């Protein structure tokens, strides 16, 4: 099960003049139900951990995650849930 998401919409290159107003912040429905969601999260935890280890080893790149929502929208639990597979020593 693959997620159909074009990450180029969310990638920012150095020197391009970042403007938050120009960044895409909403995506269409990404999963078909709870079971599909859980399987995607499990896959992405492994991928995020692998990429994080590579970035930490290279010591040249970083990952910035921006969570923007109203109070009580679930930002904390989302971060906890998604990042639970990442080694905190490299964060």
C-alpha positions in Angstrom: 0.0 0.0 0.0 1.6 3.2 -1.1 0.7 6.8 -0.3 0.0 9.0 -3.3 1.6 12.3 -2.2 3.9 14.5 -4.3 6.6 15.6 -1.8 7.9 18.2 -4.2 4.9 20.3 -3.2 6.4 20.5 0.3 10.1 20.6 -0.4 11.9 23.9 0.1 15.3 24.6 -1.5 17.9 26.9 0.0 18.1 30.3 -1.7 14.6 30.3 -3.2 13.2 32.9 -0.8 10.9 30.9 1.5 7.4 32.3 2.0 5.0 30.5 4.2 2.1 31.9 2.2 3.2 30.0 -0.9 3.6 26.6 0.8 0.9 24.0 0.2 -0.6 23.1 3.6 -3.6 20.9 2.8 -3.7 17.6 1.0 -6.5 15.4 -0.2 -7.6 12.2 1.6 -4.5 10.0 2.0 -5.8 6.8 3.4 -8.9 4.5 3.1 -9.6 3.7 6.8 -8.0 2.9 10.1 -6.2 -0.3 9.0 -4.8 1.4 5.9 -3.6 4.4 8.1 -1.9 2.1 10.6 -0.1 0.2 7.9 1.1 3.5 6.3 2.3 4.8 9.6 4.3 1.6 10.3 5.9 1.9 6.9 6.8 5.5 7.3 8.2 5.0 10.8 10.8 2.7 9.3 11.5 5.1 6.4 11.7 8.1 8.7 14.1 6.3 11.0 16.3 5.2 8.1 16.5 8.7 6.6 17.0 10.3 10.1 20.0 8.0 10.7 21.5 8.9 7.3 21.0 12.7 7.9 22.5 12.4 11.4 25.5 10.4 10.1 26.2 13.0 7.4 25.7 15.9 9.8 24.8 18.2 6.8 21.0 18.2 6.5 18.1 18.5 8.9 14.4 17.8 8.8 12.0 20.5 9.8 8.4 19.5 10.5 5.9 22.3 10.9 2.6 21.5 12.7 0.1 24.3 12.5 -3.4 24.0 13.9 -5.8 25.4 16.5 -5.4 24.5 20.2 -6.6 20.9 21.0 -6.3 19.9 17.3 -4.0 16.9 18.1 -0.6 18.3 17.2 1.1 16.7 20.3 -0.4 13.3 19.8 0.4 13.4 16.1 4.0 14.2 16.7 4.2 11.5 19.4 2.5 8.9 17.2 4.5 9.6 14.0 7.9 10.2 15.5 7.7 7.2 17.9 10.0 5.1 15.7 12.7 7.7 15.5 15.9 7.5 17.6 15.8 10.6 19.8 19.6 10.8 20.0 19.6 12.1 16.4 16.9 14.6 16.8 
